[in-house]
Amino acid sequence: MVELRKRIDELDQRLRIADRNREIQAEADAARAKATAPVNSLLPTKDSAAPGSVAADTTGFTIKSGDGNFLLKIGADLQVDTRSYSGAGSGSFTDGMLLRRIRPTFSGTVYKYVDYFFRPDFGQGSTIIYDAYMQLNYFRHINLRVGKFKPPVGLERLQSDDDTSFVERGLPTLLVPSRDIGFQLGGDLLKRRVNYQVGVFNGVVDNSLSDAAVGSHHDYAGRVFLTPFAPNENFLSGLGIGIGATGGSVDGLGLPSYKTFGQNTFFSFASGVTEAGHRTRLAPQAYYYVGPFGVMVEDGLTEEGLQKGNVRRDIAFRAWETEFSYILTGEKKGFASPTPRHSFDPSNHGWGAVELAVRTGEFSADHSIFSYGFASPTATPRSAREWVGGVNWYLNRLVRISGDYGVTGFEGGLPGGSRIAERVLIFRFQLNFI
């Protein structure tokens, strides 16, 4: 019995020593953790936020924080064009290949509610900032956008150049701004049946952009677009109709340059003419998409002040277009580019999607522009009419090859006759990784 008690005492002593050693080790670990806290705090633990992630898909490369509050997306937009002119009037034009657009894109979110978008362009041998804005999205039916972006006017201008049915936009786009610096409020109402924007901008030349204000005046813009059947899946769900408008002073602005489908200037002003007074733009617009079929119509009316010497008058310009498209492979047509059912992969019987499209439109100026001496009837056409036909081959969601043939005819523009029609064939190879 004495021996047993002795053994129990020895075991109890050993347990006390082991417990004490564990306490000493725990104190040492705590001290080391405290000393290295600045380093360890950077490492994820069970109690810290989830780690971030990096991914790549058809929308670009994405870097995202674990809580989703911070996001960076990197994409690219590349377009390589070939232009070939034909016909009697082709001698003054140059055939060639060009980098039409080279646009890296950076977009994302900071602190959950603020989005940003930045896109420069290095195409055609120049460097231009096309988009640079941020947008507050906290409120459900209204967001605030600030920076440089597309003012809310023309329908086809608001459509991404990667999504248009033709390689170059139609004639009504000549009468609306490309990009401008300003503030805009907008959003969706009635379950996305009503989309609206109102904004204040510096004011720019028609179909142009600028990084600075030319005076203390402003342009005021607004647009309402209705898609009354959009929430429902029926033959009217692809119907949209709206109107955009701007108003403001043009004092100090440069004169616009109006170009054909082949990107050649066809309308020129007389020497000594300047912008002066007020400008009002009006842009009725609509589209309808059902299955593989689509139609878009747009009208543009601009009345702006011109001055030469002591003569100052408001001159009206008008342009309209109608375009039809049909996807032969059956994909659904919409305001954005289709996603092929089967991406290009011949070994697995995938050939992408094929679309046919046709467009016609007209541009004209008030005939009083000649009587007031703002333009010469022997150098500037009274009107231009275009016909364009095209084929789009979507190899996949990101790659598209297009071929368009356009004819632009003119009324007037030469002494005793009309300017010779422009005939151009344009091929485009496009990568839209955004």
C-alpha positions in Angstrom: 0.0 0.0 0.0 2.8 2.4 0.9 4.5 1.7 -2.5 1.2 2.4 -4.4 0.8 5.7 -2.7 4.3 6.6 -3.5 3.7 5.9 -7.2 0.5 8.0 -7.2 2.4 11.0 -5.7 5.1 10.7 -8.4 2.5 10.7 -11.2 0.7 13.7 -9.6 4.0 15.6 -9.5 4.7 14.8 -13.2 1.3 16.1 -14.2 1.8 19.4 -12.3 5.2 19.8 -14.0 3.6 19.1 -17.5 0.8 21.6 -16.8 3.3 24.2 -15.8 5.4 23.6 -18.9 2.3 24.1 -21.1 1.5 27.4 -19.3 5.0 28.6 -20.0 4.8 27.6 -23.7 1.5 29.4 -24.1 2.9 32.5 -22.6 5.9 32.4 -24.9 3.6 31.8 -28.0 1.4 34.8 -27.0 4.5 37.0 -26.7 5.8 36.0 -30.1 2.3 36.6 -31.7 2.2 40.1 -30.2 5.7 40.9 -31.4 4.9 39.8 -35.0 1.3 41.2 -35.1 2.0 43.6 -38.1 3.1 40.7 -40.2 0.6 38.2 -39.2 -2.3 40.6 -39.5 -1.8 40.5 -43.3 -2.3 36.8 -43.5 -5.8 35.3 -43.7 -7.1 33.5 -40.6 -10.3 31.8 -39.7 -11.7 35.0 -38.2 -10.5 37.4 -41.0 -12.4 38.3 -44.2 -12.3 35.8 -47.1 -9.3 36.2 -49.4 -9.6 37.9 -52.8 -9.8 36.2 -56.1 -8.4 36.5 -59.6 -10.4 35.2 -62.6 -10.7 35.5 -66.4 -13.8 35.0 -68.6 -15.5 36.5 -71.6 -15.8 39.9 -69.8 -12.1 40.3 -69.2 -9.7 39.7 -66.3 -11.1 40.3 -62.8 -9.5 41.0 -59.5 -12.0 41.0 -56.6 -11.8 41.4 -52.9 -13.2 38.7 -50.6 -16.1 40.8 -49.4 -17.0 41.9 -52.9 -16.6 45.6 -52.1 -13.6 46.2 -54.4 -13.4 45.1 -58.1 -11.1 45.7 -61.0 -11.8 44.4 -64.5 -9.3 44.7 -67.3 -10.4 44.3 -70.9 -9.6 45.3 -74.5 -11.3 46.4 -77.7 -9.3 46.0 -80.9 -10.6 46.7 -84.4 -8.6 46.3 -87.6 -10.2 47.6 -90.8 -9.5 47.4 -94.5 -11.1 50.0 -96.8 -11.4 49.7 -100.6 -13.1 52.4 -102.8 -14.5 51.8 -106.2 -16.3 53.6 -109.0 -15.7 56.9 -110.8 -15.2 58.9 -107.7 -12.7 56.7 -106.0 -9.6 58.4 -107.4 -9.5 61.0 -104.6 -9.8 58.3 -101.8 -7.0 56.1 -100.5 -7.4 52.4 -100.0 -5.7 50.9 -97.0 -5.7 49.1 -93.7 -5.9 50.8 -90.3 -6.2 50.2 -86.6 -9.6 51.7 -86.2 -9.8 51.3 -82.5 -7.3 50.2 -79.8 -8.9 50.6 -76.5 -7.8 49.0 -73.2 -10.6 49.1 -70.6 -10.4 49.4 -66.9 -13.6 49.3 -64.8 -14.8 48.1 -61.4 -16.2 49.0 -58.0 -14.8 50.7 -54.9 -16.6 50.4 -51.5 -19.6 48.5 -53.0 -21.6 51.5 -54.3 -19.2 53.4 -56.6 -18.4 52.1 -60.1 -15.7 53.5 -62.3 -14.9 53.2 -66.0 -11.8 54.3 -67.9 -11.1 53.8 -71.6 -8.4 55.5 -73.7 -8.0 54.9 -77.5 -4.7 54.6 -79.3 -6.2 53.9 -82.8 -5.4 55.7 -86.0 -2.1 57.1 -84.6 -3.6 59.2 -81.9 -4.2 59.0 -78.1 -7.6 60.1 -76.8 -9.4 59.5 -73.6 -12.9 58.4 -74.6 -14.4 57.5 -71.3 -13.4 58.4 -67.7 -16.2 58.5 -65.2 -17.5 57.2 -61.9 -21.0 56.4 -60.9 -22.8 56.3 -57.5 -25.3 53.4 -57.4 -26.6 53.6 -53.8 -30.2 54.6 -54.5 -32.5 52.1 -56.2 -34.0 54.2 -59.0 -31.4 56.9 -59.4 -27.7 56.9 -60.0 -25.2 59.8 -60.3 -22.6 59.7 -63.1 -19.7 62.2 -63.2 -16.9 62.5 -65.7 -16.5 62.0 -69.5 -19.0 59.8 -71.2 -21.7 59.6 -73.8 -24.5 62.2 -73.3 -28.0 60.7 -73.4 -29.2 61.6 -76.9 -28.8 59.3 -79.9 -29.8 55.6 -79.8 -27.0 54.2 -82.1 -24.4 56.5 -80.4 -25.4 55.0 -77.0 -24.9 51.5 -78.5 -21.4 50.2 -78.1 -19.4 50.2 -81.3 -18.8 46.4 -80.7 -22.6 45.8 -80.8 -23.7 47.8 -83.9 -24.8 45.9 -86.9 -22.5 47.8 -89.2 -18.8 48.8 -89.0 -19.7 52.5 -89.0 -22.7 54.2 -87.5 -25.4 55.8 -89.6 -26.1 59.4 -90.5 -28.2 60.5 -87.5 -25.1 59.9 -85.3 -23.4 62.8 -87.1 -25.8 65.2 -85.3 -25.3 64.1 -81.7 -22.3 64.4 -79.4 -19.8 61.5 -79.1 -18.4 62.2 -75.5 -18.7 65.1 -73.2 -17.7 66.0 -69.6 -20.6 66.6 -67.2 -23.0 65.3 -64.5 -25.9 62.9 -65.1 -28.7 61.5 -63.1 -30.4 58.4 -64.4 -32.0 55.1 -63.7 -34.9 52.6 -64.3 -38.5 53.0 -63.2 -41.5 50.7 -63.2 -39.5 47.4 -63.1 -37.1 48.6 -65.9 -39.9 49.6 -68.2 -38.9 53.3 -68.1 -35.2 54.4 -68.4 -34.3 58.0 -68.0 -31.3 60.3 -67.9 -30.9 64.1 -67.4 -27.5 65.8 -67.4 -25.5 69.0 -67.6 -22.4 69.0 -69.9 -19.8 71.4 -71.3 -21.1 71.1 -74.8 -19.2 69.8 -77.8 -19.2 69.9 -81.6 -21.6 67.4 -83.3 -20.2 63.9 -83.4 -17.2 65.0 -81.4 -15.6 65.0 -78.0 -13.5 67.3 -75.8 -11.5 67.3 -72.6 -12.1 71.0 -71.8 -14.9 73.6 -71.8 -14.7 76.3 -74.5 -16.7 78.8 -72.4 -18.9 79.3 -69.4 -22.1 78.0 -71.1 -23.4 74.5 -70.8 -25.4 71.9 -72.7 -28.5 70.4 -71.0 -29.4 66.9 -72.1 -32.3 64.5 -71.4 -33.6 61.2 -72.6 -36.5 58.9 -71.9 -36.6 55.3 -73.3 -39.6 53.0 -72.8 -39.6 49.2 -73.0 -43.1 48.6 -71.8 -43.2 44.9 -72.4 -39.6 44.0 -71.5 -40.3 42.1 -68.2 -42.5 39.6 -70.1 -41.4 37.0 -72.7 -43.6 37.6 -75.7 -43.5 39.0 -79.2 -43.5 42.6 -77.9 -40.8 42.2 -75.2 -38.2 43.5 -77.6 -39.9 46.8 -78.4 -38.3 50.0 -77.3 -39.2 53.6 -78.1 -37.8 56.9 -76.8 -36.6 60.4 -77.5 -33.4 62.3 -76.5 -32.8 66.1 -76.6 -30.2 68.7 -75.8 -30.1 72.5 -75.7 -27.4 75.1 -75.1 -25.1 77.7 -76.5 -22.6 77.1 -79.3 -20.6 80.3 -78.9 -17.0 79.5 -79.2 -17.5 75.9 -80.5 -15.8 74.8 -83.7 -17.6 73.9 -86.8 -18.7 70.2 -87.2 -17.3 67.8 -89.8 -19.9 65.5 -91.4 -18.5 62.3 -92.9 -19.8 59.5 -95.1 -19.9 55.8 -94.4 -16.4 55.6 -95.8 -15.3 58.3 -93.3 -14.7 61.0 -95.9 -15.9 64.6 -95.2 -18.7 65.5 -97.6 -20.1 68.7 -96.0 -18.0 71.8 -95.6 -18.8 75.3 -94.5 -17.8 78.5 -96.3 -14.8 80.5 -95.1 -15.5 82.9 -92.3 -18.4 81.0 -90.8 -18.5 80.4 -87.1 -20.9 78.9 -84.5 -23.0 81.5 -82.7 -26.1 81.5 -80.7 -28.2 78.5 -79.6 -28.3 74.8 -80.6 -31.2 72.4 -80.0 -31.0 68.7 -80.8 -34.0 66.3 -81.0 -33.6 62.5 -81.5 -36.7 60.3 -81.8 -35.7 56.6 -81.7 -37.0 53.1 -81.6 -36.0 49.4 -82.0 -37.8 46.1 -82.2 -36.2 42.7 -81.7 -38.0 39.4 -81.9 -36.2 36.1 -82.3 -33.3 36.5 -84.8 -34.9 39.6 -86.4 -34.2 43.2 -85.5 -35.1 46.7 -86.8 -33.8 50.1 -85.6 -35.1 53.5 -86.6 -33.7 56.9 -85.6 -34.3 60.5 -86.6 -32.1 63.4 -85.8 -32.9 67.1 -86.0 -30.5 69.9 -85.1 -31.0 73.6 -85.3 -28.0 75.7 -84.5 -26.8 79.2 -84.9 -24.3 80.2 -87.6 -22.7 83.5 -88.3 -20.7 85.1 -91.1 -19.9 88.7 -90.9 -23.1 90.5 -89.7 -25.4 87.7 -90.7 -26.5 85.4 -87.9 -29.2 82.7 -88.5 -30.4 79.4 -87.1 -29.9 76.6 -89.6 -31.6 73.2 -89.4 -29.9 69.9 -90.2 -31.7 66.6 -90.4 -30.7 62.9 -90.7 -32.6 59.7 -90.5 -31.9 55.9 -90.8 -33.7 52.6 -90.9 -31.8 49.3 -90.5 -32.9 45.7 -90.6 -30.9 42.6 -89.4 -31.4 38.9 -89.3 -29.3 36.2 -87.7 -29.3 33.2 -90.1 -28.1 30.7 -87.4 -31.1 31.4 -85.2 -29.5 33.2 -82.2 -31.6 35.9 -80.5 -31.1 39.4 -81.8 -30.9 42.3 -79.3 -29.3 45.7 -78.6 -26.1 43.9 -77.7 -24.1 41.4 -79.8 -25.4 37.9 -79.9 -23.7 35.0 -78.2 -23.3 32.1 -80.7 -24.9 28.8 -79.7 -21.8 27.0 -81.0 -18.5 28.9 -80.9 -16.1 28.5 -83.8 -14.7 25.0 -83.5 -14.9 23.1 -86.8 -13.6 19.9 -85.3 -16.7 19.8 -83.1 -19.1 21.2 -85.8 -19.1 24.7 -84.3 -19.1 27.6 -86.8 -20.4 30.6 -84.7 -23.2 32.9 -85.7 -23.9 34.6 -89.0 -26.0 37.8 -89.4 -27.2 39.8 -92.5 -28.0 43.5 -92.2 -29.2 46.3 -94.5 -29.5 50.1 -93.8 -30.6 53.2 -95.6 -30.6 56.8 -94.5 -30.4 60.4 -95.5 -28.7 63.7 -94.3 -29.8 67.1 -95.4 -29.3 70.8 -94.5 -31.8 73.6 -94.7 -31.4 75.2 -98.2 -31.1 78.6 -96.6 -27.6 77.7 -95.6 -26.6 78.5 -99.2 -28.7 81.7 -99.5 -27.1 83.1 -96.4 -23.6 82.2 -97.6 -22.8 79.7 -94.9 -22.0 77.1 -97.5 -21.4 77.0 -101.3 -23.8 74.9 -103.4 -20.9 74.2 -105.9 -18.7 72.6 -103.1 -21.2 71.2 -100.6 -24.0 68.8 -101.4 -27.6 69.7 -100.4 -28.1 66.1 -99.2 -26.5 62.7 -98.9 -28.3 59.4 -99.2 -26.7 56.1 -98.1 -27.4 52.4 -98.7 -25.3 49.8 -96.7 -25.4 46.0 -96.7 -23.3 43.9 -94.4 -22.5 40.4 -93.1 -21.3 39.7 -89.6 -19.7 36.5 -88.6 -19.5 36.0 -84.8 -16.9 33.3 -84.2 -17.6 33.4 -80.5 -18.7 36.0 -77.9 -15.5 38.0 -78.3 -14.4 37.7 -82.0 -16.3 39.1 -85.0 -15.5 39.5 -88.7 -17.6 41.9 -90.7 -17.9 42.9 -94.3 -19.9 46.0 -95.4 -20.5 47.5 -98.8 -21.8 51.1 -98.7 -22.9 53.5 -101.4 -23.4 57.2 -100.6 -25.1 59.4 -103.3 -25.3 63.2 -103.3 -27.5 65.9 -104.5 -25.5 68.9 -105.6 -21.9 69.7 -104.6 -20.4 70.4 -108.0 -20.8 73.3 -110.4 -23.8 72.4 -112.5 -24.2 68.9 -111.1 -23.9 66.4 -108.2 -20.9 65.0 -106.5 -20.0 61.5 -107.6 -21.2 58.7 -105.3 -18.9 57.1 -102.9 -18.6 53.3 -103.1 -16.6 51.5 -100.4 -16.1 48.0 -99.2 -15.0 47.7 -95.5 -13.8 44.6 -93.7 -13.4 44.6 -90.0 -11.6 42.1 -87.7 -12.7 42.7 -84.1 -11.8 41.5 -80.7 -14.1 42.7 -77.9 -12.7 41.4 -74.6 -14.9 43.4 -72.2 
